[in-house]
Amino acid sequence: MVKLAIAGGTGVMGRTLVDVLTTQSTHKGIVLTRKAFKSETAIPHVLVDYNDVKALIKVLEEHEIHTIISAFGINGTSLSVSQANLIKAAEKFSVTKRFIPSSFAIKYPESGTQILPPLQSYFDSLDLLKTTSLKWAVVHNGTFLDHFFPPSLKSRYNHGTLVIDIPHVKAGIPGSGDELITLTYTLDVARFVIAALDLSKWPRELRVVGETLTFNQLITLAENATGKKFDVRYDSLETLKQSRITELPGHMNDYKKCPKEVLLTFLSIFQRWMAEGLASIPIEGSLNGKFPDIKPLTAQELMEKHWKSL
Ligand SMILES: NC(=O)c1ccc[n+]([C@@H]2O[C@H](COP(=O)([O-])OP(=O)(O)OC[C@H]3O[C@@H](n4cnc5c(N)ncnc54)[C@H](OP(=O)(O)O)[C@@H]3O)[C@@H](O)[C@H]2O)c1
């Protein structure tokens, strides 16, 4: 049995991990949170102050935490202060042996800090982990498949529009559309990561692959499922490098949460990495191979089962 602490277990990926943890009885866990939170689950929520390393150590001691999964969103001080202090506390408490820093995405290019400065705190966390005796691994799952979900399908991810706007039958594809991208359902990411608690050794990357395909293939699947011909535009790498992308009708709704200029620039960075072929996760050595009984939802199944009927 592994005693697990999910830091940021009140967020999208964190709550999905909690969802999976509650479906099994082998491992036990707590959620670390900065705010009083009415838990929907039987997993205890423990209030913490991430600025106080000594207090963090006490929490780890009290709950005999062996493994920490950080599911912080990447913002402001979440990684530079909160995650860094959690790593320091984990290193000091002898029972805590393993740490997953917030990742759950692609293998970010180190040069990415030039266009996305907050990524620096991500790489700083990895550098800090390298100085510790902790066993640690990042989770690489590509892009969340949930971006292409119909509203009827269960997901903790209240996502915006990304590349293919299925309800409006339009798409703004990064690059040629023939670059491979890995799409994985958040629930499947969590299922594989919780299963990985059973492994005696972790590779440096915990890879999880829902399905790897191209955007052109995804468009064909969407067209076949909906029976509609999509209006497809392509954004060249040069366009993406100028922080420009094809604006889709679904983006208008997303501007309510994030100003247009900020959102389109942010999306252009991720779409640039997609066009550069950086968004696919190798299946070799992945958790899929270690846990063949876990069958992740594929993009093909998503389209055939969940968009066809709408
Ligand atoms: N691959 C993809 O397509 C994709 C998409 C989205 C996100 N992601 C990645 O998934 C990971 C988790 O993201 P998410 O969207 O699940 O996160 P989120 O919901 O934005 O945040 C998770 C939790 O982090 C905690 N938090 C936020 N700021 C904090 C701070 N300064 N200090 C301490 N805790 C803080 C909050 O918990 P409390 O308030 O309870 O403390 C929050 O509920 C990130 O690494 C993100 O980049 C990947």
The ligand as a Tripos MOL2 file, in Angstrom:
@<TRIPOS>MOLECULE
LIG
   48    52     1     0     0
SMALL
NO_CHARGES

@<TRIPOS>ATOM
      1 N1         -1.9850   18.1590  -21.6250 N.am      1 LIG1
      2 C1         -2.9550   19.0630  -21.6090 C.2       1 LIG1
      3 O1         -3.7280   19.2260  -22.5810 O.2       1 LIG1
      4 C2         -3.1330   19.8880  -20.3670 C.ar      1 LIG1
      5 C3         -4.2500   20.7410  -20.2470 C.ar      1 LIG1
      6 C4         -4.4000   21.4430  -19.0560 C.ar      1 LIG1
      7 C5         -3.4580   21.3170  -18.0290 C.ar      1 LIG1
      8 N2         -2.3880   20.5010  -18.1980 N.ar      1 LIG1
      9 C6         -1.3590   20.3510  -17.1330 C.3       1 LIG1
     10 O2         -1.9190   19.6250  -16.0430 O.3       1 LIG1
     11 C7         -1.3280   20.0740  -14.8130 C.3       1 LIG1
     12 C8         -2.4500   20.3910  -13.8270 C.3       1 LIG1
     13 O3         -3.2260   21.4340  -14.3700 O.3       1 LIG1
     14 P1         -4.7440   21.6790  -13.9160 P.3       1 LIG1
     15 O4         -5.4080   22.4020  -15.0450 O.co2     1 LIG1
     16 O5         -5.3060   20.4050  -13.4210 O.co2     1 LIG1
     17 O6         -4.5070   22.6730  -12.7050 O.3       1 LIG1
     18 P2         -5.5880   23.6700  -12.0700 P.3       1 LIG1
     19 O7         -6.9140   23.0110  -12.0530 O.co2     1 LIG1
     20 O8         -5.4470   25.0120  -12.7250 O.co2     1 LIG1
     21 O9         -4.9880   23.8380  -10.5910 O.3       1 LIG1
     22 C9         -4.8340   22.7260   -9.7460 C.3       1 LIG1
     23 C10        -4.6870   23.1780   -8.3240 C.3       1 LIG1
     24 O10        -3.4370   23.8320   -8.1280 O.3       1 LIG1
     25 C11        -3.5420   24.5230   -6.8890 C.3       1 LIG1
     26 N3         -2.7870   25.7810   -7.0330 N.ar      1 LIG1
     27 C12        -2.9630   26.7670   -7.9200 C.ar      1 LIG1
     28 N4         -2.0700   27.7700   -7.6960 N.ar      1 LIG1
     29 C13        -1.3170   27.3700   -6.6590 C.ar      1 LIG1
     30 C14        -0.2390   27.9300   -5.9680 C.ar      1 LIG1
     31 N5          0.2680   29.1320   -6.2830 N.pl3     1 LIG1
     32 N6          0.3120   27.2390   -4.9460 N.ar      1 LIG1
     33 C15        -0.2170   26.0410   -4.6130 C.ar      1 LIG1
     34 N7         -1.2500   25.4550   -5.2260 N.ar      1 LIG1
     35 C16        -1.7840   26.1220   -6.2430 C.ar      1 LIG1
     36 C17        -5.0050   24.7760   -6.5900 C.3       1 LIG1
     37 O11        -5.3500   24.0030   -5.4410 O.3       1 LIG1
     38 P3         -5.7800   24.6720   -4.0310 P.3       1 LIG1
     39 O12        -6.3470   26.0120   -4.3470 O.co2     1 LIG1
     40 O13        -6.7850   23.6910   -3.5080 O.co2     1 LIG1
     41 O14        -4.5410   24.7330   -3.2030 O.co2     1 LIG1
     42 C18        -5.6950   24.2190   -7.8270 C.3       1 LIG1
     43 O15        -6.9470   23.6130   -7.5560 O.3       1 LIG1
     44 C19        -0.4540   21.2820  -15.1630 C.3       1 LIG1
     45 O16         0.8920   20.8990  -15.2120 O.3       1 LIG1
     46 C20        -0.9470   21.6930  -16.5380 C.3       1 LIG1
     47 O17         0.0440   22.3050  -17.3270 O.3       1 LIG1
     48 C21        -2.2140   19.7810  -19.3230 C.ar      1 LIG1
@<TRIPOS>BOND
     1     1     2 1
     2     2     3 2
     3     2     4 1
     4     4     5 ar
     5     4    48 ar
     6     5     6 ar
     7     6     7 ar
     8     7     8 ar
     9     8     9 1
    10     8    48 ar
    11     9    10 1
    12     9    46 1
    13    10    11 1
    14    11    12 1
    15    11    44 1
    16    12    13 1
    17    13    14 1
    18    14    15 2
    19    14    16 1
    20    14    17 1
    21    17    18 1
    22    18    19 2
    23    18    20 1
    24    18    21 1
    25    21    22 1
    26    22    23 1
    27    23    24 1
    28    23    42 1
    29    24    25 1
    30    25    26 1
    31    25    36 1
    32    26    27 ar
    33    26    35 ar
    34    27    28 ar
    35    28    29 ar
    36    29    30 ar
    37    29    35 ar
    38    30    31 1
    39    30    32 ar
    40    32    33 ar
    41    33    34 ar
    42    34    35 ar
    43    36    37 1
    44    36    42 1
    45    37    38 1
    46    38    39 2
    47    38    40 1
    48    38    41 1
    49    42    43 1
    50    44    45 1
    51    44    46 1
    52    46    47 1
@<TRIPOS>SUBSTRUCTURE
     1 LIG1         1 GROUP 0 **** ****
